[in-house]
């Protein structure tokens, strides 16, 4: 199989994700070049991308919608990359279109990267946190962006008391987040983008071993850390919500579905039903992105009509509180 991203593929067929290129930090004490402020920063995201979705959720939960603007790219990433065109699908890739970027009038997110670093020649990714004052990318790492939304923008947040990185579980939280990233968040990609049988099987088995462990953990606890929702929960949610829809079939992660795990499914529904979260999930964008963008995996670009999901029904997972 041809690699989806040739520069991120080993000779043995393993997918190795590139490092995030921009890791500047915003401060609220003047210790960095970027000062936290209302209406200075803008978030570029895709509703299809799990990494970007976590920043959307943090922005929503902290109540930063009026502080940090947000623009959603078209879910179809074609040869020029993520595009600022009507994301409804009415404008086909390659056709002329009007920019939907209200900040710079860019047509493609790659323009933001080239404006920041004219020599940038790697894969253009979301999310992107843009500084309207200096006209450059501050950060394109979702881990950093979520941390900044939680901490340095807290003075501007509606929900100041919400802390998604509690200090009393900091070490255990970091360890679990690393486990989730290695085996689940990035694990589905390591399975789906593998170009040889052995690395696919290794990644897929590790993924389901991790899901089995979480199923056991969530048989005794409503959330990953008992009764409170923290960053790791939303990290896991962003993969689980896409699992049965795209990862199970498209990425061949098909030993089991999430719906086959009673505790993981109840947990997923519990998080989905938290106030405001359902509005951050768009299954149309998710399916169109994966099935139409990854032509090496799905050359016909046919988007399946299923599965049928009912994530709003009672889940009874609160019994574990």
Secondary structure, DSSP 4 states (H G I P E B T S, - for coil): ---SSGGGB-TTS-B-PPPPS-B--EESSSSSSEE--TTSEEEEE-SS-HHHHHHHHHHHHHT-TTTSEEEEPPS--BTTBSB-S-TTS-S-TTS------TTT--SBTHHHHHHH-TT--S---S-EEEETTTTEEEE--HHHHHHHHHTTTGGG-S-TT--SS-GGGHHHHHHHHHHHIIIIITHHHHHHT--SHHHHHHHHHHHHHHHHHHHHHTTS-SBTBBTB--HHHHHHHHHHHHIIIIITTTT---S--GGGSHHHHHHHHHHHTSTTTGGG--HHHHHHHHHHH-TTT-TT-PPP------TTS---GGGG-
